[in-house]
Amino acid sequence: MGVMDQEVIRPDKNPPATSQAFNPLGCFIAASGVTLMVFCMLGAAMAATVWAFSKLFGLPDWFLYGALLAGMVPVLWATVWTAGRAWHVERRLAQNLDVDVPVYELGYYFKR
């Protein structure tokens, strides 16, 4: 049995700019979608965890409400950071650039 020759098709490195479907509205929709997903998922996970521990140990309701308020701080931090990062990444992709290494500072992506 002989070795079959196969043609390797290699695409262009960067497609022409006119074929890109990126625009500010599309970037906003993609960034807001991932931001809402992070808020909902982290918020639900935090609420379920706090409620489960509160009921498991028989803690009073005032502790549950206080823990829910305290738990919203990291959820809101992650949501705001994700919004900035998602917008930054969408803009880089629209400019045919690679995704860079994330910076975990709250206001880093809002300084421009």
C-alpha positions in Angstrom: 0.0 0.0 0.0 1.5 3.3 -1.0 1.6 6.6 0.9 -1.2 8.9 -0.2 -0.2 12.4 -0.9 -2.5 15.0 0.7 -2.6 18.6 0.0 -2.3 20.8 3.0 -4.5 23.9 2.7 -3.3 26.8 4.8 -5.5 29.8 5.3 -4.3 33.4 5.1 -2.9 34.7 8.4 -5.4 37.5 8.7 -8.6 37.6 6.7 -9.4 40.8 4.9 -10.8 43.6 7.1 -13.9 43.9 5.0 -14.9 40.3 5.8 -14.9 40.9 9.6 -18.3 41.1 11.3 -17.1 43.2 14.2 -18.7 46.5 15.0 -19.3 48.4 18.2 -22.8 47.0 18.7 -21.6 43.5 18.2 -18.8 44.0 20.7 -21.2 45.5 23.2 -23.7 42.6 22.9 -20.9 40.0 23.3 -19.4 41.9 26.3 -22.7 42.5 28.0 -23.7 38.8 27.4 -20.7 37.5 29.2 -21.1 40.1 31.9 -24.7 39.2 32.7 -23.7 35.5 32.7 -21.0 36.1 35.2 -23.3 38.1 37.4 -26.1 35.5 37.3 -23.9 32.5 37.8 -21.7 33.9 40.6 -24.7 35.5 42.3 -26.7 32.3 42.3 -23.7 30.3 43.5 -23.0 32.7 46.3 -26.7 32.9 47.4 -27.0 29.1 47.4 -23.8 28.6 49.4 -24.7 31.2 52.0 -28.3 29.9 52.3 -27.1 26.3 52.7 -24.6 27.1 55.4 -27.1 29.3 57.2 -29.7 26.5 57.2 -27.2 23.8 57.9 -25.9 25.5 61.1 -29.3 26.9 62.1 -28.2 30.5 62.0 -30.7 33.3 62.4 -32.2 35.2 59.5 -30.3 38.4 60.2 -27.0 36.5 59.8 -28.3 35.1 56.4 -29.1 38.6 55.2 -25.8 40.1 56.4 -23.9 37.2 54.7 -25.8 37.7 51.5 -24.9 41.4 51.5 -21.3 40.6 52.3 -21.2 38.0 49.6 -22.4 40.5 46.9 -19.1 42.4 47.2 -16.9 39.8 45.4 -19.8 39.1 43.0 -20.0 42.7 42.0 -16.2 43.0 41.8 -16.0 40.1 39.4 -18.9 41.4 37.4 -17.4 44.8 36.9 -13.9 43.4 36.1 -15.5 40.9 33.6 -17.3 43.8 31.9 -14.1 45.7 31.4 -12.1 42.7 30.3 -14.8 41.5 27.9 -15.0 44.9 26.2 -11.2 45.0 26.0 -11.0 41.6 24.4 -13.8 42.3 21.9 -12.0 45.5 20.8 -8.7 43.6 20.4 -10.4 40.9 18.3 -12.1 43.5 16.1 -8.6 45.0 15.4 -7.3 41.5 14.4 -5.0 41.4 17.5 -4.4 38.4 19.8 -5.9 38.2 23.3 -3.5 39.5 25.9 -2.8 38.3 29.4 -5.5 39.5 31.9 -4.7 42.1 34.5 -6.6 41.5 37.7 -7.1 45.1 38.8 -10.6 46.5 39.0 -10.1 49.8 37.2 -7.4 48.7 34.7 -9.7 48.3 31.7 -11.6 51.5 32.4 -8.6 53.8 32.5 -8.8 54.7 28.8 
